[in-house]
């Protein structure tokens, strides 16, 4: 396949899903890891995508402070990294606790981990996320789920005064927060109402654990949720660049790196 055709397919995949991983493109295009990385570099130099560790993301998907993609669209972004983060985060939960899970695709994966682990019972989970509540529904005895209520956003979060009031009356051991973006100034989201509800969720917890894959670094949404100094534990993946790790280490009490997903080896004889 000609380089121009490969790059057209890579660009189409980025536009369709918001982000692509090198390993996925190696399988789809039948070329080597090096070839895919070279194509991504050329697309980035042309100003068509933004290169990140392990792949590429769409410029417009990450650049607009008010852009709020839907839940289904975000599920495909850094999916393997999010799964690794969820698997790391579930180890921070102990039976007998009460926890809060915010809306988000990574917290949804954490909910699925919780639902399949009977060793975590008894457990009480407060959430403002419809997908999280659905993932936990019917998981068996010993798992109590409290859904806040509120107005629904494109990311299937329940937000607004009803959600904020519900959270203000609760106290939990730990809040697990998913975010749209993070930078040296803190955590952000494009939705003003969701930012307020996330702050209420953080406020009802004794400890804050943030779940954010490496592609969230440098992304700035319209509304700030909390500053980095308010984070007790940040669980991210090994793709987070070293400068970002150093910046976070100055503020976050504990930084946990989930292992990177294994790379797919190139097919024999691939260019």
Buried (B, 14 or more C-beta within 10 A) or exposed (E): EEEEEBBBBBBEBBBEBBBBBBBBBBEBBBBBBEBBBBBBEBBBEEEBBBBBBBBBBBBEBBEEBEEBBEBEBBBBBBBBBBBBBBBBBBEBBEEEBBBBBBBBBBBBBBBBBBBEBEEBBEBBBBBBBBBBBBBBEEBEEEBEBBBBEBBEBBBBBBBBEBBBEBBEEBEBBBBBBBBBBBBEEBBBBBBEBBBBBBBBBBBBBEBBBBBBBBBBBBBBBBBBBBEBEBBBBBBBBBBBEEEBBEBBEEBBEEBBBBEBBEEBEBEEEBE
